[in-house]
Amino acid sequence: ELNPDALIRGGWLRRGGVALLVSSTGSGKSVAATQICECWAAGRDWLGIEPVRPLRLSVYQFEDDITEVGEFRRDVRLGLAADGWDERTRMDAESSIIYHDATGLCGDTFLDYLAFAQRSDKADIILINPLWACAGCDLLRNDQAAHFLRERLEPILKDPNAPCGCLI
């Protein structure tokens, strides 16, 4: 927590690093991602994973349309209210979350957009949902996955003008 690049307590995620949320199709990853954003933006833990402070998040959405995202947010709001969150806490958290509809962007085109947007957003964590939709390559091929993740994404995360962590 004394590390200025720390984002999540216990060293789970720092600026320049990537964490993956992995599960099967239809298991609720998008809803979980929505709840993660609300909790971390408020500086609260999500299932025991606690940010070092309230975080600013940018979400790059490829799969779920605006109606689905709205439904996820509504359901998460209901759950947080039942958990004792007041309206002010929720509104403050949501003001720290930026949503980008990145539908149709992939590979280098997406990464160029991401680099440009991050310089403006200056998010602590960018969330990409889902990876397969934006990579623009065969992620099962090590050379292609390494190009996307190591050669292109990692420098964006480590940009000294807007360093951030990434949750995919």
C-alpha positions as CSV (number, residue, x, y, z in Angstrom):
1,E,0.0,0.0,0.0
2,L,3.0,2.3,0.3
3,N,3.8,1.7,-3.3
4,P,2.4,4.7,-5.3
5,D,1.6,2.3,-8.2
6,A,-0.6,0.1,-6.0
7,L,-4.3,0.0,-6.9
8,I,-5.5,-3.0,-5.0
9,R,-4.4,-3.9,-1.5
10,G,-2.0,-6.8,-1.1
11,G,-0.2,-6.1,-4.4
12,W,-3.0,-7.8,-6.4
13,L,-2.9,-5.1,-9.1
14,R,-0.6,-2.1,-9.7
15,R,-0.3,0.4,-12.5
16,G,1.2,-1.3,-15.5
17,G,-0.3,-4.7,-14.5
18,V,-3.1,-6.8,-15.8
19,A,-5.7,-9.0,-14.0
20,L,-8.1,-11.3,-15.7
21,L,-11.6,-12.2,-14.7
22,V,-12.2,-15.6,-16.3
23,S,-15.3,-17.8,-16.5
24,S,-17.6,-19.4,-19.0
25,T,-20.1,-17.7,-21.2
26,G,-23.2,-16.5,-19.4
27,S,-21.8,-16.8,-15.9
28,G,-22.2,-13.1,-15.1
29,K,-18.8,-11.6,-15.8
30,S,-20.3,-8.4,-17.2
31,V,-22.5,-8.0,-14.1
32,A,-19.5,-8.7,-11.9
33,A,-17.5,-6.1,-13.8
34,T,-20.2,-3.6,-13.3
35,Q,-20.3,-4.3,-9.5
36,I,-16.5,-4.2,-9.3
37,C,-16.5,-0.7,-10.9
38,E,-19.1,0.6,-8.5
39,C,-17.3,-0.8,-5.4
40,W,-13.8,0.2,-6.4
41,A,-14.9,3.7,-7.5
42,A,-16.3,4.1,-4.0
43,G,-13.1,2.8,-2.4
44,R,-14.9,-0.3,-1.2
45,D,-14.0,-4.0,-1.5
46,W,-15.6,-6.4,-4.0
47,L,-15.6,-9.9,-2.5
48,G,-12.7,-9.0,-0.3
49,I,-10.6,-7.5,-3.1
50,E,-10.1,-3.9,-1.8
51,P,-8.7,-0.9,-3.6
52,V,-6.1,1.3,-1.8
53,R,-8.5,4.3,-2.3
54,P,-11.5,5.3,-4.4
55,L,-10.5,4.6,-8.0
56,R,-11.3,6.2,-11.4
57,L,-12.3,3.5,-13.9
58,S,-12.8,3.5,-17.7
59,V,-14.8,0.6,-19.2
60,Y,-14.4,-0.4,-22.8
61,Q,-17.5,-2.4,-23.7
62,F,-17.6,-4.6,-26.8
63,E,-20.2,-7.1,-26.2
64,D,-23.1,-5.7,-24.2
65,D,-25.2,-2.9,-25.7
66,I,-26.3,0.2,-23.8
67,T,-29.6,-1.4,-22.7
68,E,-27.8,-4.4,-21.2
69,V,-25.3,-2.2,-19.4
70,G,-28.1,-0.1,-18.1
71,E,-29.9,-3.3,-16.8
72,F,-26.6,-4.4,-15.1
73,R,-26.2,-1.0,-13.5
74,R,-29.8,-1.0,-12.3
75,D,-29.5,-4.5,-10.8
76,V,-26.2,-3.6,-9.1
77,R,-27.7,-0.4,-7.7
78,L,-30.5,-2.4,-6.1
79,G,-28.0,-4.8,-4.6
80,L,-25.8,-2.1,-3.2
81,A,-28.9,-0.3,-1.8
82,A,-29.9,-3.5,0.0
83,D,-26.3,-3.7,1.3
84,G,-26.7,-0.3,2.9
85,W,-25.3,2.1,0.2
86,D,-26.9,5.5,0.2
87,E,-27.7,7.4,-2.9
88,R,-24.8,9.9,-2.4
89,T,-22.2,7.1,-2.2
90,R,-23.5,5.5,-5.3
91,M,-23.6,8.8,-7.2
92,D,-20.1,9.7,-6.2
93,A,-18.9,6.3,-7.3
94,E,-20.6,6.5,-10.6
95,S,-19.1,9.9,-11.4
96,S,-15.7,8.1,-11.4
97,I,-16.7,5.5,-14.0
98,I,-16.4,6.3,-17.7
99,Y,-18.1,4.0,-20.2
100,H,-16.8,3.7,-23.8
101,D,-18.7,1.9,-26.5
102,A,-15.9,0.3,-28.4
103,T,-18.0,-1.9,-30.6
104,G,-16.3,-2.5,-34.0
105,L,-12.8,-1.5,-32.8
106,C,-10.2,-4.3,-32.7
107,G,-6.5,-4.9,-32.8
108,D,-4.3,-1.8,-33.4
109,T,-7.4,0.4,-34.1
110,F,-8.7,-0.4,-30.6
111,L,-5.4,0.1,-28.9
112,D,-4.8,3.5,-30.7
113,Y,-8.3,4.5,-29.4
114,L,-7.5,3.2,-25.9
115,A,-4.2,5.2,-25.8
116,F,-5.9,8.4,-26.9
117,A,-8.9,8.0,-24.5
118,Q,-6.6,7.1,-21.5
119,R,-4.6,10.3,-22.0
120,S,-7.9,12.2,-21.4
121,D,-9.6,9.9,-18.9
122,K,-6.6,9.2,-16.7
123,A,-8.3,6.2,-15.3
124,D,-6.6,4.2,-12.5
125,I,-8.0,1.0,-14.0
126,I,-9.2,0.3,-17.5
127,L,-11.6,-2.6,-17.8
128,I,-11.9,-4.4,-21.2
129,N,-15.0,-6.5,-21.7
130,P,-14.3,-9.0,-23.4
131,L,-10.7,-9.5,-24.6
132,W,-11.6,-11.8,-27.5
133,A,-13.8,-9.0,-29.1
134,C,-11.0,-6.4,-29.2
135,A,-7.8,-8.3,-29.7
136,G,-8.1,-8.6,-33.5
137,C,-5.8,-11.7,-33.5
138,D,-5.8,-15.4,-32.6
139,L,-5.2,-15.2,-28.8
140,L,-4.3,-18.9,-28.9
141,R,-1.2,-18.1,-30.9
142,N,1.5,-16.9,-28.5
143,D,3.2,-14.6,-31.0
144,Q,-0.1,-12.8,-31.7
145,A,-1.3,-12.6,-28.1
146,A,2.2,-11.3,-27.1
147,H,2.0,-8.6,-29.8
148,F,-1.4,-7.4,-28.6
149,L,-0.7,-7.7,-24.8
150,R,3.0,-7.1,-24.4
151,E,4.0,-4.9,-27.3
152,R,0.8,-2.8,-27.6
153,L,-1.3,-2.9,-24.4
154,E,1.5,-2.9,-21.9
155,P,3.1,0.4,-23.1
156,I,-0.3,2.1,-22.8
157,L,-0.6,0.9,-19.2
158,K,2.9,2.2,-18.4
159,D,2.5,5.6,-20.2
160,P,4.1,8.0,-17.6
161,N,1.5,10.6,-18.5
162,A,-1.5,8.3,-17.6
163,P,-0.3,5.0,-16.1
164,C,-3.1,2.6,-15.1
165,G,-3.9,-1.0,-14.4
166,C,-6.1,-3.2,-16.5
167,L,-8.8,-5.7,-15.7
168,I,-9.8,-7.9,-18.6
